[in-house]
Amino acid sequence: MASYDGVFLGMGNPLLDISAVVDDDFLNKYDIKLNNAILAEDKHLPMYEEMGQKFTVEYIAGGATQNSIKVAQWMLQIPGATSYIGCIGKDKFGAEMTKESRQAGVNVHYYEDETAPTGTCAVCVVGGERSLIANLSAANCYKAEHLKKPENWALVEKAKYFYIAGFFLTVSPESIQLVAEHAAATNKIFTMNLSAPFICEFFKDALEKVLPYMDYVFGNETEAKTFAKVHGWETENVEEIAIKISQWAKASGTHKRITVITQGADPVVVAEDGKVKLFPVILLPKEKLVDTNGAGDAFVGGFMSQLILEKPIEDCVRAGCYASNVIIQRSGCTYPPKPDFS
């Protein structure tokens, strides 16, 4: 039997989600759009405290990549199958996150920064839709030196599958490049996510540099359309865009690239070999929707859990849809003790 010890490694920005159902006035005051993800600017900094004063706040360990890794770990139910690398502060939030992630069965190797507090992400929920405003703080301090340390690079050597959300391009492109090149040289599977319109737009060059190494590209329809616009493709057709992304030149010829684009309640688009397949999602009655925070992350976690087990793409998508369906019925990226996926 195959060994799944540390088979799946994620690297990203560990953030503590500060989640609350807010109102339109709050969104307008801080110029926040729903279904978006941005980095906090100075004007946003007072909102973290204000959320706690005005609304009922929940604190949940988050960060896009960490969410996906935890969901994959939950779906796999194989102790020690997943590892995660990122930077936290030496503080209460950091200690809490370490405890929570280890309880979830993830082998976390955090770099602890002495100077910055653990990063936070405001999750503003209105009508079940979410907007994310990330104050990276310590998460922004990750250094490739940490990755190169023998005890951390050992996690890279051991893993056969890698996942990094595009958000990490704003922090340590050097670390991403090291892992991408390792995957290409050893025929491993390297996967990333477009993550947010601002990544496609303002980190276009960084994304293009690492795209040749991606065996799977994940994203949602808004990100796909932004990617197309930035590259002057003059199409808003998600299926066409998915094919074009999958046909982008590859750095390693071992694996073809597969593009997987989610579209909320609309079918999931999977592009490979110049063709597209559509997979319907599990529809959820509006009254059961709690919040969409973590839906995309959960999709990736579910998808990857089956990819690791070498299941066909249909099963990967089904598992992704199952996981995101579970997550959107709960607050934040949380899940019941055991998955009910067959």
Protein Blocks (a to p, Z undefined) as FASTA:
>chain_A
ZZfehkaccdddddddddddddfklmmmnopaehiacdddfklmmmmmmmmmmmccdddd
edjklmmmmmmmmmnopghkaccdddddddfklmmmmmmmmmnopacdddddfkbccddd
ddddeehiacddddfklmmmpcfklmmpmklmmmmmmpmbdcddfklmmmmmmlmmmmmm
mmmmnopacdddekiaklmmmmmmmmmmmmmmpmbdcddfklmmmmmmmnonopabfklm
mmmmmmpccfbfkbccdddddehjaccdddeehiacddddddddfklpmbfghklmmmmm
mmmmmmmnopafklmmmmmmmmmmmmmmpgcjbddfbdcdZZ
